Amino acid sequence: MRIPTMSPVVVGVDGTAAGLAAVRLGAREAVSRGRLLRIVHAFTWASENENRLAAENLLAEATATAQRSTPGVRVDPQLVDGPADRVLIQLSRTAELVVVGNTVPDSSVLVQVVARAFCPVVVARGPRPPSGPVIAAVDGSAWSVQGLRLAALEARRRGIGLEAVHVVSRAGYRAEDEGRAMLAAAMAAVPELRRARARLLSGNPGPALARVSSRARILVLGPRGTSGAAALGSVARYLLRQGACPTVFVHGRARPAGRTSSKSSNALAG
């Protein structure tokens, strides 16, 4: 059994309904993993828009929400001085998982945490489908293989199905054959993979994955594309806005990427 005080599940809260959705998801994750739930509110003491009492009340509400939604969860509420993205990225160094709400999909805080965290980041959504597989997006990159590995572990932990999905963006038999070969290679590279369904989709990758996410328990993908040039790829950005289920962004490098522009703006109990 894992020791609850090690590698906590970290949830960032900001006083919004999306933040409380992240708390409920994080509480389920913490209990299912045998981990402590660390609820964090980043507080900038010099801010004129917030006072300490309001911040403490926000944490108290989040703690009560976690305990009501998931009896038995162990909660460690923390009020931390500093910008929210910097605080959560720092805490991700020792976290099992970071859970954030999808308050404003293009916000610099959400983008920075998803792009630069040291552990998997889960973006919570609204009501989840009562059933459905774990879906892993595969694009041939090292990051998507990391995602497929995590997806395999999560599907096994939940006892549910796994689908490895690749989207072919151009028409033709050759493109389809290349896509099938890519899926086969990725699945062969993951020893943890036991049973999985390989699916080939066609169209624009972002919208195609958003559509399949409507029937998924969780969606897992890497935050960068095959080139890895950007800290957050275009597909990941699209799914931040349009994903319909909890989305796990899995990093494929030991250290996070460099900071992205503010203008652009490891998984889950079923």
C-alpha positions as CSV (number, residue, x, y, z in Angstrom):
1,M,0.0,0.0,0.0
2,R,1.3,3.5,-0.9
3,I,2.1,5.9,1.9
4,P,-0.5,8.7,1.7
5,T,2.0,11.5,2.6
6,M,4.3,10.7,-0.3
7,S,3.7,12.1,-3.8
8,P,0.4,13.8,-3.2
9,V,-2.3,14.5,-5.7
10,V,-2.2,18.3,-6.0
11,V,-5.3,20.4,-7.0
12,G,-5.2,24.1,-7.7
13,V,-8.3,26.1,-6.8
14,D,-9.3,29.6,-7.7
15,G,-12.8,30.1,-6.3
16,T,-14.6,29.0,-9.4
17,A,-17.0,26.1,-10.1
18,A,-14.3,24.7,-12.4
19,G,-11.9,24.7,-9.5
20,L,-14.4,22.7,-7.3
21,A,-14.9,20.2,-10.2
22,A,-11.1,19.7,-10.1
23,V,-11.3,19.2,-6.3
24,R,-13.9,16.5,-6.7
25,L,-11.9,14.7,-9.4
26,G,-8.7,15.1,-7.4
27,A,-10.3,13.7,-4.3
28,R,-11.4,10.5,-6.2
29,E,-7.9,10.2,-7.5
30,A,-6.2,10.6,-4.1
31,V,-8.4,7.9,-2.5
32,S,-8.1,5.5,-5.4
33,R,-4.3,5.9,-5.3
34,G,-3.9,5.9,-1.6
35,R,-2.5,9.4,-1.6
36,L,-2.9,12.7,0.2
37,L,-4.9,15.4,-1.5
38,R,-3.1,18.7,-1.4
39,I,-5.5,21.5,-2.2
40,V,-3.6,24.6,-3.1
41,H,-4.6,28.2,-3.6
42,A,-1.9,30.5,-4.8
43,F,-2.2,33.9,-3.1
44,T,-0.3,37.0,-4.0
45,W,0.0,39.0,-0.8
46,A,0.4,42.3,-2.6
47,S,-2.8,41.9,-4.6
48,E,-5.5,44.5,-4.0
49,N,-8.2,42.2,-5.3
50,E,-8.0,39.5,-2.6
51,N,-7.5,39.4,1.1
52,R,-6.3,36.7,3.4
53,L,-9.7,35.9,4.9
54,A,-11.3,35.4,1.5
55,A,-8.4,33.1,0.5
56,E,-8.8,31.0,3.7
57,N,-12.6,30.8,3.1
58,L,-11.9,29.6,-0.4
59,L,-9.7,26.8,0.9
60,A,-12.2,25.8,3.5
61,E,-14.9,25.5,0.9
62,A,-12.7,23.4,-1.3
63,T,-11.8,21.1,1.6
64,A,-15.4,20.6,2.6
65,T,-16.2,19.8,-1.1
66,A,-13.5,17.2,-1.2
67,Q,-14.7,15.5,2.0
68,R,-18.4,15.6,1.0
69,S,-17.7,14.1,-2.4
70,T,-15.2,11.5,-1.4
71,P,-15.5,10.3,2.2
72,G,-12.2,9.2,3.7
73,V,-10.0,11.5,1.6
74,R,-7.1,13.0,3.5
75,V,-6.8,16.7,2.8
76,D,-3.9,19.1,3.2
77,P,-5.1,22.6,2.4
78,Q,-2.3,25.1,1.6
79,L,-2.3,28.8,1.1
80,V,0.9,29.5,-0.9
81,D,2.4,32.9,-1.8
82,G,3.1,33.4,-5.4
83,P,1.7,33.3,-9.0
84,A,-0.6,30.3,-9.6
85,D,1.3,28.8,-12.5
86,R,4.7,29.1,-10.8
87,V,3.3,27.5,-7.6
88,L,1.7,24.6,-9.3
89,I,4.7,23.9,-11.5
90,Q,7.0,23.9,-8.5
91,L,4.7,21.5,-6.6
92,S,4.5,19.2,-9.6
93,R,8.1,18.2,-9.0
94,T,7.0,16.0,-6.1
95,A,3.4,15.3,-7.0
96,E,1.8,12.1,-8.3
97,L,-0.6,14.2,-10.4
98,V,-1.7,17.8,-10.7
99,V,-5.4,18.5,-11.3
100,V,-6.7,21.8,-12.6
101,G,-10.1,23.1,-13.6
102,N,-10.8,24.3,-17.1
103,T,-11.8,27.8,-16.0
104,V,-10.5,29.7,-19.0
105,P,-9.0,27.4,-21.6
106,D,-6.7,30.0,-23.1
107,S,-5.5,31.5,-19.8
108,S,-1.8,31.8,-19.3
109,V,-2.0,29.9,-16.0
110,L,-3.7,26.8,-17.4
111,V,-1.4,26.8,-20.5
112,Q,1.8,27.2,-18.5
113,V,0.9,24.4,-16.0
114,V,-0.2,22.0,-18.8
115,A,2.9,22.8,-20.8
116,R,5.6,22.9,-18.1
117,A,4.6,20.6,-15.2
118,F,7.0,17.8,-14.1
119,C,4.2,15.3,-13.7
120,P,1.0,14.4,-15.6
121,V,-1.6,17.2,-15.5
122,V,-5.3,16.5,-15.6
123,V,-7.8,19.1,-16.8
124,A,-11.1,18.4,-15.2
125,R,-14.4,18.8,-17.1
126,G,-18.1,18.9,-16.3
127,P,-20.2,15.7,-15.8
128,R,-18.4,12.6,-16.9
129,P,-19.9,9.8,-19.0
130,P,-20.9,6.9,-16.7
131,S,-18.9,4.5,-18.8
132,G,-16.4,4.5,-21.6
133,P,-12.9,3.6,-22.5
134,V,-9.6,5.2,-21.8
135,I,-8.6,6.8,-25.1
136,A,-4.9,7.5,-25.9
137,A,-4.1,9.8,-28.8
138,V,-1.1,8.5,-30.8
139,D,0.8,10.6,-33.3
140,G,4.2,8.8,-33.6
141,S,6.0,11.1,-31.1
142,A,7.8,10.0,-28.0
143,W,5.3,11.9,-26.0
144,S,2.4,9.9,-27.3
145,V,4.1,6.7,-26.5
146,Q,4.5,8.0,-22.9
147,G,0.8,8.8,-23.0
148,L,-0.1,5.3,-24.3
149,R,1.9,3.8,-21.5
150,L,0.1,5.8,-18.8
151,A,-3.3,5.0,-20.5
152,A,-2.5,1.3,-20.4
153,L,-1.8,1.5,-16.6
154,E,-5.0,3.5,-16.0
155,A,-7.2,1.2,-18.1
156,R,-5.8,-1.8,-16.1
157,R,-6.3,0.0,-12.8
158,R,-10.0,0.8,-13.7
159,G,-10.7,-2.5,-15.3
160,I,-12.0,-0.8,-18.5
161,G,-11.1,-0.9,-22.1
162,L,-8.4,1.1,-23.9
163,E,-8.4,2.6,-27.4
164,A,-5.3,3.8,-29.1
165,V,-6.4,6.3,-31.7
166,H,-4.5,7.9,-34.6
167,V,-5.9,10.6,-36.8
168,V,-5.0,10.6,-40.5
169,S,-5.2,14.2,-41.7
170,R,-4.8,13.4,-45.4
171,A,-6.8,11.0,-47.6
172,G,-5.5,8.0,-49.4
173,Y,-4.6,4.4,-48.9
174,R,-0.9,5.2,-48.3
175,A,-1.7,7.6,-45.5
176,E,-4.0,5.0,-43.9
177,D,-1.3,2.3,-44.2
178,E,1.2,4.7,-42.6
179,G,-1.2,5.4,-39.8
180,R,-1.8,1.7,-39.1
181,A,1.9,1.1,-39.0
182,M,2.4,4.0,-36.6
183,L,-0.3,2.6,-34.3
184,A,1.2,-0.9,-34.4
185,A,4.7,0.5,-33.6
186,A,3.5,2.6,-30.7
187,M,1.5,-0.3,-29.2
188,A,4.5,-2.7,-29.6
189,A,6.6,-0.2,-27.7
190,V,4.5,-0.3,-24.6
191,P,5.0,-3.6,-22.6
192,E,2.3,-2.6,-20.2
193,L,-0.3,-2.8,-23.0
194,R,-2.4,-5.9,-22.7
195,R,-5.7,-5.5,-24.5
196,A,-6.3,-2.4,-26.6
197,R,-8.3,-1.5,-29.7
198,A,-6.5,0.3,-32.4
199,R,-8.6,2.9,-34.3
200,L,-7.8,5.0,-37.3
201,L,-9.7,8.2,-37.7
202,S,-9.6,10.8,-40.5
203,G,-9.8,14.5,-40.6
204,N,-8.4,17.4,-38.5
205,P,-6.8,15.8,-35.4
206,G,-8.1,18.4,-32.9
207,P,-11.8,18.2,-33.8
208,A,-11.6,14.4,-34.4
209,L,-10.2,13.8,-30.9
210,A,-12.7,16.2,-29.4
211,R,-15.5,14.2,-30.9
212,V,-14.3,10.8,-29.6
213,S,-13.7,12.4,-26.1
214,S,-17.5,12.8,-25.7
215,R,-17.7,9.0,-25.2
216,A,-14.4,8.5,-23.3
217,R,-13.8,8.1,-19.5
218,I,-10.5,9.9,-20.0
219,L,-8.4,11.1,-22.9
220,V,-4.6,10.9,-22.7
221,L,-2.2,12.7,-24.9
222,G,1.2,14.3,-25.0
223,P,1.2,18.1,-24.8
224,R,3.5,18.5,-27.9
225,G,3.3,17.4,-31.5
226,T,5.7,15.3,-33.4
227,S,8.2,18.2,-34.0
228,G,8.3,19.0,-30.3
229,A,9.1,22.6,-31.2
230,A,6.4,24.3,-29.1
231,A,5.9,23.8,-25.4
232,L,2.2,23.1,-26.2
233,G,1.1,21.7,-29.6
234,S,-1.8,22.9,-31.6
235,V,-3.8,19.7,-30.9
236,A,-3.3,20.0,-27.2
237,R,-4.4,23.6,-27.3
238,Y,-7.5,22.7,-29.2
239,L,-8.4,20.0,-26.7
240,L,-7.9,22.4,-23.8
241,R,-10.8,24.3,-25.3
242,Q,-13.0,21.6,-26.8
243,G,-12.3,18.3,-24.9
244,A,-15.4,16.8,-23.5
245,C,-13.9,14.5,-20.8
246,P,-11.1,14.8,-18.2
247,T,-7.9,15.1,-20.3
248,V,-4.5,14.0,-19.1
249,F,-1.4,15.7,-20.6
250,V,1.6,13.5,-20.1
251,H,5.1,14.9,-20.5
252,G,7.8,13.0,-22.3
253,R,10.8,14.7,-21.0
254,A,12.6,14.8,-17.6
255,R,12.4,18.6,-17.3
256,P,9.5,20.9,-18.5
257,A,9.8,23.0,-21.6
258,G,10.5,26.7,-21.6
259,R,7.9,29.2,-20.8
260,T,5.3,29.8,-23.4
261,S,3.8,33.2,-24.4
262,S,1.0,34.4,-22.2
263,K,-0.8,35.4,-25.4
264,S,-1.3,31.8,-26.4
265,S,-2.6,30.3,-24.5
266,N,1.2,11.6,-13.9
267,A,-4.5,9.3,-13.8
268,L,-8.2,9.2,-13.0
269,A,-10.6,7.3,-10.9
270,G,-13.6,6.2,-12.9
